[in-house]
């Protein structure tokens, strides 16, 4: 009973605080209770090399679409633009829908899957940056289209090699994540 009371007090204290952190894509916004405005900054403006990490991952990303290479290259370029700007694709969707996807919603999800590859590449790069040599595969059942990835859940792999050269989110339809093993 004491734990629940402490948790409730902690939650009330957080909700009554003046500044609340809200993630907005790859930026951070602070909500000030007086001004009601959300100033944001883009992580790629402060650390532009991270965008290079994401670009490399997205450009190496295998897309199993049966369409010409030029369209796939344009789609990857749009995914990088969306990732860098922290916005959803708008201008490219009208062109992409009739050629590859059935609806705008499918096209938006398609580009979101590609941008998740960039996000995960940054995540793994950050792990290497803090001195980690290995990552733990975290399977996302609701977001990953590959049921065989459930067998990889919780297993440790090298940050250089991954699982047979494959990393979380490196295949179209995979939204798995990599994390560090928490000490016990």
C-alpha positions in Angstrom: 0.0 0.0 0.0 2.9 2.4 0.8 4.4 1.8 -2.7 1.2 2.7 -4.5 0.8 5.9 -2.3 4.4 6.9 -3.2 3.9 6.2 -6.9 0.7 8.3 -6.8 2.5 11.2 -5.1 5.3 11.0 -7.6 2.9 11.0 -10.6 1.1 14.0 -9.1 4.4 15.8 -8.6 5.4 15.2 -12.2 2.1 16.3 -13.7 2.1 19.5 -11.6 5.6 20.4 -12.7 6.0 23.5 -15.0 8.1 21.9 -17.7 7.1 18.6 -19.3 9.4 16.9 -21.8 7.7 15.7 -24.9 9.6 13.9 -27.7 8.7 15.1 -31.1 10.2 12.7 -33.7 14.0 13.2 -33.3 13.7 16.6 -31.5 12.7 17.5 -27.9 10.0 20.0 -27.0 9.5 21.7 -23.6 5.9 22.7 -22.8 5.9 25.8 -20.7 2.6 26.1 -18.8 2.6 30.0 -19.1 3.2 30.3 -22.9 1.5 27.1 -24.1 4.1 27.0 -27.0 6.4 24.1 -27.8 9.8 25.2 -29.0 11.6 22.3 -30.7 15.1 21.6 -32.0 16.1 19.0 -34.4 18.8 16.6 -33.2 20.4 16.6 -36.7 21.1 20.3 -36.4 23.1 19.8 -33.2 24.7 16.6 -34.4 24.7 16.4 -38.2 26.9 13.3 -38.3 24.0 11.3 -37.0 22.1 12.0 -40.3 25.1 10.5 -42.2 24.7 7.3 -40.1 21.0 7.2 -40.9 21.5 8.0 -44.6 24.1 5.1 -44.9 21.7 2.7 -43.3 18.7 3.7 -45.4 20.7 3.6 -48.6 21.8 0.1 -47.8 18.3 -0.9 -46.8 16.9 -3.7 -48.9 13.4 -3.0 -50.3 11.6 -6.0 -51.8 9.5 -3.9 -54.2 9.1 -4.8 -57.8 9.6 -1.4 -59.3 12.5 0.4 -61.0 15.6 1.4 -59.2 15.0 5.1 -59.8 11.7 5.0 -57.8 13.3 3.1 -55.0 16.1 5.7 -54.9 13.5 8.5 -54.8 11.7 6.7 -52.0 14.9 6.4 -49.9 15.6 10.1 -50.5 12.2 11.0 -49.3 12.6 8.8 -46.2 15.9 10.5 -45.4 14.2 13.9 -45.9 11.3 12.9 -43.6 13.8 11.6 -41.0 15.9 14.8 -41.1 12.9 17.1 -40.9 10.9 15.0 -38.4 7.8 15.1 -40.6 5.7 12.7 -42.6 6.0 12.4 -46.3 3.7 14.8 -48.2 5.0 15.8 -51.6 6.1 12.3 -52.7 3.1 10.3 -51.7 0.9 11.2 -54.8 3.6 9.9 -57.1 4.4 6.9 -54.9 0.8 5.6 -54.4 -0.1 4.6 -58.0 3.3 3.0 -58.7 3.9 1.0 -55.5 1.2 1.2 -52.9 -2.6 1.1 -53.1 -3.3 4.0 -50.8 -1.6 7.1 -49.3 -1.8 5.4 -45.9 0.1 2.4 -47.2 2.7 4.7 -48.7 3.1 6.6 -45.4 3.6 3.4 -43.5 6.1 2.2 -46.1 8.2 5.4 -45.7 7.8 5.1 -41.9 9.3 1.6 -42.1 12.2 2.9 -44.1 12.8 5.8 -41.7 12.7 3.4 -38.7 15.8 1.8 -40.3 17.6 5.1 -40.0 16.4 5.6 -36.4 17.7 2.1 -35.4 21.0 2.7 -37.1 21.5 5.8 -35.0 20.5 3.8 -31.9 23.1 1.1 -32.6 25.7 3.7 -33.5 25.1 5.4 -30.1 25.6 2.0 -28.3 29.0 1.7 -30.1 29.8 5.3 -29.2 29.4 4.6 -25.5 31.8 1.7 -25.7 29.3 -1.2 -26.1 30.5 -4.1 -28.3 27.3 -6.1 -28.3 23.5 -5.4 -28.4 20.5 -7.4 -27.4 17.8 -8.0 -30.1 14.4 -6.8 -29.0 11.5 -8.3 -31.0 8.5 -6.1 -31.5 5.7 -8.6 -32.1 3.1 -6.0 -33.3 5.4 -4.1 -35.6 7.7 -6.8 -37.1 6.5 -8.7 -40.2 9.0 -11.6 -39.5 7.8 -14.1 -37.0 11.3 -15.8 -37.1 12.7 -12.7 -35.3 10.9 -13.9 -32.2 13.6 -16.5 -31.8 16.2 -13.7 -31.7 14.4 -11.9 -28.9 16.8 -11.4 -25.9 19.8 -12.9 -27.7 23.1 -11.0 -27.8 24.9 -10.1 -31.0 28.0 -8.2 -32.0 27.5 -4.6 -33.1 29.9 -5.3 -36.0 28.3 -8.4 -37.3 24.7 -8.6 -36.1 22.9 -11.9 -36.7 24.3 -13.3 -39.9 24.9 -9.7 -41.1 21.4 -8.6 -40.3 20.5 -6.0 -37.7 17.2 -4.9 -36.2 15.1 -2.9 -38.7 17.5 -3.6 -41.5 14.9 -5.4 -43.6 11.7 -3.9 -44.9 8.9 -4.8 -42.5 11.2 -5.3 -39.5 10.7 -2.8 -36.6 12.8 -4.7 -34.0 15.2 -2.7 -31.8 18.6 -3.3 -30.3 19.4 -2.5 -26.7 22.2 -3.1 -24.1 21.9 -5.9 -21.7 20.9 -4.6 -18.3 23.2 -5.7 -15.5 21.5 -8.1 -13.0 
